[in-house]
Amino acid sequence: MKRLPLLLLTIGFVLTTGCGALSGTLEIASEPADAAVYLDGEYCGTTPCTVRDLDAGSHTLELRHERYPTWQTEIEVRMGEEAGVVADLAENLVPEVDLACDRPGDYLQGEEIVVTGRAVTPWKQVNLTVEPIDGDGSFVPQSYQVEVDAEYGFEYRLPTGTMPGGRYRLTASLGTGEAENLTVVVLTEGEANVAVVREIVETYRETHTYSDADFFVCADMALDVWNMIETRGIDAKIAIGDVERSGEELHEADHAWVLAETSPGVWTALETTGGFVVDDDEQYQEGWFFDTPRGFKEFIDLSNRYNAGVEQYDDLEKRYNRKVERYNDELEELNDLIDSHNERYAGRWLTPQEYEDAERMEERINEQRVVVAQLDGEAEQLSREIDGVERDLEALERQMRRLAG
């Protein structure tokens, strides 16, 4: 901090002669006026003032002013003489200035920044300037003349409504060149909301443990974070989909996350499993969306039923395929028997033994026909069951789509 050199005191004496006088008179003035005058510790009034009948000899003169350091000197009063003192109170003043804001942290655009400080100066004003450090260049630096009170304090309420988001340098300066500055950050509503949701998702990730992040674990985490964001007054949605690829079907969704409306029409994606804000990834803007946990929970219930139905479908399909495979084997055996019968016995006269053999083969063919018919019926039954499960899955998916925005 710059300090001024101590200036030499200037005392002007105006002398007159009085015959036989044992005391003198002292005229006291100061710049500025209204300083309290103390002679040898005794209050004598405020400048300008005249002290009469002052004993001849050495005296201590002290001037006190609320805005200046105490001014003091030793004076010699001679008998019968009149002396004058003019004091420049600023001679001992060491100018200094400091600066602070009412609270730490960033300020939301539209809030007032309460700027306070202390300015030791003979003048009653401090110059406060505001200039952008970064931003879009649309803000023109501003300057304000702020009154300094009797205790050298000052306060200014800086409006931020016209200040674009970014960092700003506030500088308080005196006419003598002393200056102090600090940096403040003004956030737009969108920037402030992004900061809020970032803190929420990062803190949630740090304070929660979970098992392997399958779809339902992701869903539980997304529900928690959605609720935290909504309680801060920020609209949010629960999103599901596949962030690794596009074009998946609804029932193929394997991940859940949260979208927060940080500015009107601007949705910021939050990776609730990883605990971070997603920047510039369009995959997180695609998928299916739920405005409330109620709809999402209904979707989860339907999804559980759908997955159970898929398992049932897969089981039936495997059984059907095994049944069809056996049917085909048995049908092939039936056809082989028929072909063998026709080759051996059809279209000619048979001996008694051949006739007996033919009857036994026909009996075997009939038994095989029963086996094939039974397998065909069982396969048909499985096919109908598969069709029924498929219809149920289609109905469940329609309900799921109605819930998903």
Residue pairs with C-beta under 8 A, 6 or more apart in sequence:
1 96
1 178
2 95
2 176
2 177
2 178
3 94
4 93
4 94
4 95
4 176
6 91
6 92
7 88
7 91
7 92
8 91
9 73
9 87
9 91
10 86
10 88
11 73
11 75
11 85
11 86
11 87
12 84
12 85
12 86
13 83
13 84
14 27
14 82
14 83
14 84
15 81
15 82
15 83
16 80
16 81
16 82
17 80
17 81
18 79
18 80
18 81
19 80
20 80
21 79
21 80
22 55
22 56
22 79
22 80
23 52
23 53
23 54
23 55
23 56
23 77
23 79
23 80
24 54
24 56
24 77
24 78
24 79
24 80
24 81
24 82
24 83
25 50
25 51
25 52
25 53
25 54
25 81
25 82
25 83
26 39
26 50
26 51
26 54
26 59
26 61
26 75
26 77
26 82
26 83
26 84
26 85
27 48
27 50
27 82
27 83
27 84
27 85
28 37
28 44
28 47
28 48
28 49
28 50
28 51
28 61
28 63
28 84
28 85
28 87
29 47
29 48
29 84
29 85
29 86
29 87
30 47
30 48
30 63
30 65
30 71
30 86
30 87
30 88
30 89
31 86
31 87
31 88
31 89
31 90
32 65
32 67
32 89
33 46
33 47
33 48
34 46
34 47
34 65
35 46
35 47
35 63
35 64
35 65
35 68
35 71
35 87
35 89
36 43
36 45
36 46
36 63
36 64
36 65
37 43
37 44
37 45
37 46
37 47
37 49
37 51
37 61
37 62
37 63
38 44
38 61
38 62
38 63
38 64
39 51
39 54
39 59
39 60
39 61
39 62
40 59
40 60
41 60
41 62
44 51
47 63
47 87
54 77
55 77
56 77
56 78
56 79
57 76
57 77
58 74
58 75
58 76
58 77
59 74
59 75
59 76
59 77
60 72
60 73
60 74
61 72
61 73
61 74
61 75
61 85
62 70
62 71
62 72
63 70
63 71
63 72
63 87
63 89
64 70
64 71
65 71
65 89
66 150
66 151
67 122
67 124
67 150
67 152
68 89
68 90
68 92
68 93
68 122
69 89
69 92
69 93
69 94
70 92
71 87
71 89
71 91
71 92
73 85
73 87
75 83
75 85
77 83
89 122
90 122
93 120
93 121
93 122
94 120
95 120
95 121
95 122
95 174
95 176
95 178
96 118
96 119
96 120
96 178
97 117
97 118
97 119
97 120
97 121
97 126
97 172
97 173
97 174
97 178
97 179
97 180
98 117
98 118
98 172
98 180
99 115
99 116
99 117
99 170
99 171
99 172
99 180
99 181
99 182
100 115
100 116
100 117
100 182
101 113
101 114
101 115
101 116
101 170
101 182
101 184
102 113
102 114
102 115
102 116
106 184
106 185
106 186
106 187
106 192
106 195
107 113
107 160
107 184
107 185
107 186
107 187
108 160
108 186
108 187
108 189
108 192
109 160
109 161
109 163
109 164
109 165
109 186
109 187
109 188
109 189
109 192
110 160
110 161
111 160
112 157
112 158
112 159
112 160
113 157
113 158
113 160
113 170
113 184
114 155
114 156
114 157
114 158
115 128
115 155
115 156
115 157
115 158
115 170
115 172
116 153
116 154
116 155
117 126
117 153
117 154
117 172
117 180
118 152
118 153
118 154
119 126
119 148
119 152
119 153
119 154
119 172
119 174
120 152
121 148
121 152
121 174
121 175
121 176
123 148
123 174
123 175
124 147
124 148
125 145
125 146
125 147
125 148
126 145
126 146
126 148
126 154
126 172
126 173
126 174
127 143
127 144
127 145
127 146
127 172
127 173
127 174
127 175
128 143
128 144
128 145
128 146
128 156
128 158
128 170
128 171
128 172
129 141
129 142
129 143
129 144
129 170
129 171
129 173
130 141
130 142
130 143
130 144
130 158
130 163
130 168
130 169
130 170
131 141
131 142
131 168
131 169
131 171
132 139
132 141
132 164
132 166
132 167
132 168
132 169
133 166
133 167
133 168
133 169
133 183
134 166
134 167
135 164
135 165
135 166
135 167
136 164
136 166
138 164
139 162
139 163
139 164
139 166
139 168
144 156
144 158
146 154
146 155
146 156
146 172
147 154
148 154
154 172
158 170
160 186
163 186
164 186
164 188
165 186
165 187
165 188
165 191
166 185
166 186
167 183
167 184
167 185
167 186
168 183
168 184
168 185
168 186
169 181
169 182
169 183
170 181
170 182
170 183
170 184
171 179
171 180
171 181
172 179
172 180
172 181
173 179
173 180
187 195
188 263
189 263
190 262
190 263
190 266
193 234
193 260
193 261
193 262
193 263
193 268
194 262
194 268
194 277
196 229
196 232
196 234
197 229
197 232
197 234
197 260
197 262
197 268
197 270
197 277
198 276
198 277
200 225
200 228
200 229
200 232
200 270
201 225
201 258
201 270
201 271
201 272
201 275
201 276
201 277
202 275
202 276
204 221
204 224
204 225
204 228
204 272
204 275
205 272
205 274
205 275
205 276
206 275
208 221
208 224
210 217
210 220
210 221
211 217
213 273
215 240
215 253
215 254
215 255
215 256
216 300
217 273
218 255
218 256
218 257
218 272
218 273
219 238
219 240
219 256
219 296
219 300
221 256
221 272
221 273
222 238
222 239
222 256
222 257
222 258
222 272
222 296
223 238
223 293
223 296
223 297
224 272
225 258
225 270
225 272
226 236
226 237
226 238
226 258
226 293
227 293
229 236
229 258
229 260
229 270
230 236
234 260
234 261
234 262
235 260
235 261
236 258
236 259
236 260
236 261
237 258
237 259
237 267
237 289
237 290
237 291
237 405
238 256
238 257
238 258
238 289
238 290
238 293
238 296
239 256
239 257
239 258
239 259
239 269
239 284
239 287
239 288
239 289
239 290
240 253
240 255
240 256
240 287
240 288
240 289
240 290
240 299
240 404
241 248
241 253
241 255
241 283
241 286
241 287
241 288
242 248
242 252
242 253
242 254
242 255
242 283
242 287
243 255
243 257
243 281
243 283
243 284
244 283
245 283
246 283
246 286
250 288
250 397
250 400
250 401
250 404
251 303
251 306
251 310
251 397
251 400
253 287
253 288
255 273
256 272
257 269
257 270
257 271
257 272
257 273
257 278
257 284
258 269
258 270
258 272
259 267
259 268
259 269
259 270
259 284
259 285
259 289
260 267
260 268
260 270
261 267
261 268
262 268
267 285
268 277
268 278
269 277
269 278
269 281
269 284
269 285
270 276
270 277
270 278
271 277
271 278
271 284
278 284
288 404
288 405
289 404
289 405
290 296
290 299
290 403
290 404
290 405
291 405
295 403
296 403
298 403
299 400
299 403
299 404
302 396
302 399
302 400
302 403
303 400
305 396
306 393
306 396
306 397
306 400
309 389
309 392
309 393
309 396
310 393
312 389
313 386
313 389
313 390
313 393
316 382
316 385
316 386
316 389
317 386
319 382
320 379
320 382
320 383
320 386
323 375
323 378
323 379
323 382
324 379
326 375
327 372
327 375
327 376
327 379
330 368
330 371
330 372
330 375
331 372
333 368
334 365
334 368
334 369
334 371
334 372
337 361
337 364
337 365
337 368
338 365
340 361
341 358
341 361
341 362
341 365
344 354
344 357
344 358
344 361
345 354
345 357
345 358
345 361
350 358
